[in-house]
Every structure is written in C-alpha cells, then in structure tokens.
Amino acid sequence: MATPVKFGDVLGETFQRFFGNLRAFADLSLIPMIMTAAITAAPRILLGDEMPLGYSLGVVMLLDLVPTSMFLIGWYRLMLLGPGSVARVPGTAWTAREKRLAGHTIWIFGLPALLMAISAAHMPVGPMEMPPPGSKELPPGMATMAALALPTIVTLLIGLRASFGLTACAVDVAPWSPRSAWIYSRGNRAATVGALFLLFLVGTMAAFTIYTVASATMAAAFGRPQSLAPQIVLQLVAAFAAYVKTALLATGQAILFRELTGFRPGASLRPPPP
C-alpha cells in the first residue's frame, strides 16, 4: 500500500526549506544565473527582432538546460544530503549527473516545451489584426494558440507527476527512469501533481512580479528603448526570478522524492506500491 503524502505538508516544508536556505540559494545559483542571463540576452542583443519568437524561445530553453541542470544537481543534493554533499560550485563543471538530468528533463518536459514554443511563434508581435465585427473567428495566430492550450496543460501535468524523479539523478539512484516516478507516485497522484502544479504557479507568479517591477523601474529610470547596460541588468533580474521559481519547484520535488520512495542516504529505496 502506498504511503500517503499530505498536500499541505509538502507545501509547508517546501517554503520552510527554501526560505531557510536563501544564502545557499544565492551561492548555488550565482554562476548558473549569469550563464542563463547571457543565453537569454544573446539573441536579443545580437539579432534584435530578426529571430522569430518561437524559434528564439526554443533555442533559449534548450541551451538553458546546461546552467539549470548544474544548479539543480547542487540544490537537490543540498535538500536531500545536506550542505557537505555539494562538492563543487554549480556552473564550474559538467558531469555525468548533469548530463543524465538534462536527458531526463527533455524526456519529461520536451513535449510541453515544444508546444509552448509553437504557441509563442504564433503570438502577435505588433498591433493585432482583428476579424470583422460579428465574426466568430479568432484573430490570426490566436486560433493556433487556443488549440494548443489544452494539450500544453495536459502534457505539463503529466510531466510534473514524473518530475520528482529528476532528484534521483543528483543522488545517484540507479536504475531510475520517468516510469519509476510514475510507479512510485501510485496512490498519491493528486497530492503529487497538485503540490507541484501549485508550486509551479506560485513560482511563475513570483518570477513575473519580480520581472515586471524591475522592468517598470528600468523604464522609468532609462526610458524606452533601453541601451545595452539596462538590458543586461534586466536580463540578470529575469534570470534571478527564473531561478527562484526553479528552486521552489525543485524543493518540492526533492521532498516528494524522499516521501514517496523512502530515500535515506546509504539505504535502499523501499519497494514501490503495487
């Protein structure tokens, strides 16, 4: 029988552990955050608006797997094994752990990420051309985005259920696959998906708020369009906001991995529920 996991307990411990490790978060995210800011800013600085939004988003998400994986390995190990388990500063080495984590991430979230990129490619970038009055047709591009909305959400929720297993890459649990996470979450599907989806939403809203405030502040101080230096500062703020969201979700994933598998350092995982 599956060990019951309480939705509220997961959320409570997640916020407690995240805010209790802010210094460690700053240390572990610094170099990956700078790398992410550089990856995000490069297309805009080098190509301006010449690169299509969907293509730019897809390339950025793929390249950003490198610094994000480096950060996550360190953060997962901190959450499950303690401070002494982080042997090197994230962002200074690419090992088998990061490589395995990146591969699992693509397997789990590749499809929703692709759907998001396709939606972004159809997002209007200028004044929206509206259909004639009385027409039931959606504006150009919006029909495609509306059609992709439900598949994107469904594939994201499926990915979230399996995503707590990404933690296994950091603590060297093998063999492990996305299917293993699916099996271990039997009997706790609602708590697993619900907790991670809520953390995803909270992190997204926090990141959006941080970026919006920073963007408005920079616009008031430097006007629009902004020169190179304000753009770089803004990209650093955006990267910081993204890593806050990532750390919140990763903390919940680590807690769920511990509770659903019975993980303890040096001990075997308990058998999965039937």
N, C-alpha and C positions, 0 to 999 in steps of 0.2 A: 504493500500500500504506500502511496506517495506521502511524504512528509508535508503537511500543509504549510504554505507560506502565506503570511499575512501581508496584504497590500500596504496597510498603514505602517507596519513595522519596517518594511523595505524603504518606504519614502522617508520615514523619520530618521533611520540610520544613515541613509544617503546624504541628507542635508547636514546631519551632525558631523559626519566624517569629512565631507567636502569643506565645510567652513572651519573644521578643526585642523585642516591641513593646508591652509592658504599659503603659508610660507613654502611648503614643499611644492605646492602647485606652481608658484612663481618660479622656483628653481628648475622644476622639471619641464616647464612649458616655454622657458625663455628662448632657447635656440630654435626649437621647432616652430615657435610662434613667428620668429623673424624669417625663417625659411618659408612659412606659409604666406606671410605678407609679401615677400618677394615674388613668389609664384603667382599670387593673385594680382599683384600690381603690374607684372611684366607685360601681359597682353595689352592692358590699357595704355601703359606708357609708351610701348614700342609701336603698337598698331592703331591706337585710338579706337575709333568706332568701326574700323575696317573689318575686323574679325566678327562674324556672326555671333550673337549672344549664346545660342545653344552650343555651338562648337567651342567657344571660349569657356563656357561653364563645364563642358565635358572634359576638356583638356586640363583645366584647373583642378577639378575633382580627382582626376586620375593622378596627376603629379603630386597633389597634396597628400595622397596616401603615404608618401615617404615620410615627411615630418610627423604626420599624425600617428603613424604606426610607431615611430620612435618614441613619441610622448606616451602613447597608450601602454607600451611594454613597461615603461618605468612606473606609470600610475597604477596599472593592475598589480604589479609586484608590491608596490607600497601598500595598497589596500589589503592584500592577502598575506604578505610575508613580512611586512614591516620595513622601516627605513633602511636597515642594513642590507636589504636584498637588492637595492638599486646600485649596481656595481659601477656604472658609468653615467655621465650626464647625457640624457637623451639628446639626440641630434649630432652626436660625435661618432657614431658607429652604426653600421647596418649589418645585423647578424641574422642567423637562421630564424630567430624568434620573430624579428620584424618582417622578414620575408614571408614566413608562414602566416602571420597575422594579416598582412596585406592580401595574400591569396584568399584567405577565408572571408575577409571583408568584401572582396569583389564577388565571391560566390554568393554571399548573403544579400548584399545591398546593390549589386551590379544592375539588376533589372530596374528597381525603383529609381536609381540614379540616372539610368538611361532615359527613362520616361520623363524625369524632371528636365533633363537636357533638351529632349524633344519639345516639351512644353515651352521651355524658355526660348527655343528657336522660333516659336510662333507667337511670342509675346510682342505686342505692338511697341515700337520704339519711338514713334512720333505721334502726332495727332491721330486719334483713332477714327477710321472711316466707318461711319455709322450707316446701317441699312436704311432704306426709305421708311418714313413714318408708317406705322401699321404693319410692317413686315415682321414675321416671326423668326426671320433668320438672325443668327448671331453675327456680330462684326467679324471681318476676316481674321483668321487666326484663333479667335475665341472658341470657335466650334471644336477645333482640334484640342485646345487646352481643356475644354469641358469634357470631351470624350476620354481624355487621358487621366482625368482627376480620380475617378474611382479605381482604375487599375493601379495607379500610383499609390493610393492609400492602402489598398489590399496587399500589394506586394511589400510595402513598408511594414505593415503589421506582421506579416509572415516573417520578414527579416528580423524584426525586433524580437519575436519569440525565440529565434535561434541565436540572437546576437550575444546573449550572456555567455555563450560558449567561446566567444573570442578570448575570454580570460584564460582559457586553457593554453593558448599559445604562449602566454607570458610566464606561466608557472610550470611549463614543460610536462603537461599531462598528455600522454600519448598511449594508445591511439585515441584520437578525437576528431570528430567531423561535425558539420552542421546537423547531420542526422542525430548525432549523440545528444545535442542540445534539445532537439525535438522530443527524443525519448525521455530524457531526464525531466522535462517540464510537464509530462503527463500528470493530470490531476491538479496542476497549478497553472493551467493555460491563462485563465482570466487574470490572476494576480501577476503573472509574468509580463504578459502583453500590456495590461493596464498600467502597471507601475512604470515600465519603460516608455510607454507612449506618453504618459503624463510628464515624465522627466524630459522627454524629447520636446514636448510643447513648452514646458516651463523654461528649458534652456534656450529654445528658439525665441521665445518672447523676451527673455533677458538679453540675449545677443542683439535682437532687433532694437530694443530700447537703448542699449549702450551705444550702438552704431548711430541710431537716429539722433540722440543727444549730441554725440561727437560731431556728426555731420552738420547739424544746425549750428553748433558752436563755431566750427571751422568756417562755415559760410558767412556767419555774422562777422567773424574776425577778418577774413581774407576775401570775401565776395566770391562770386562765380563768374567764369570758370576759375578754378584754383590752379596755382602754379605747382611745380613738381614737389616742393618740400611739403606743403599741406596735404597733397595727395598721399605721400609716403606715410605721414603721421596718421592719416585717416585709415590707411590700409593696416597699419600696426594696431590701431584700435579695433578694427574689424577682426583681425586675427586673434586678438585677446578675447573678444566676445565669443568667437567661434570655439576657442579652447575652453572657456567657461562652460559652454553648452556640452562640449565633448567630455569634459571631466565629470560633470553631473551625471550624464548618461553612463559613463564608464564606471562610476562608483556604484550605481545601481546594478550594473551588470556583474560586478565583482561580488557584491553581496548576494545576488541571486545564485551565482555560480557556487558560492560557499554553502548556501542553504539547500539548494536543490541536489547537489552532488555529495554533500558531506565532506567537502575538501578540508583537509588539515595538512600542514606541511609534513612531509615524510610518511604520510599514511595513504593507503589506497582509497579510492572513491568507493562509496557504498554502491551496492547493486542498484540499477535503475528500476523504477516502478514497473510492474507488469503491464 
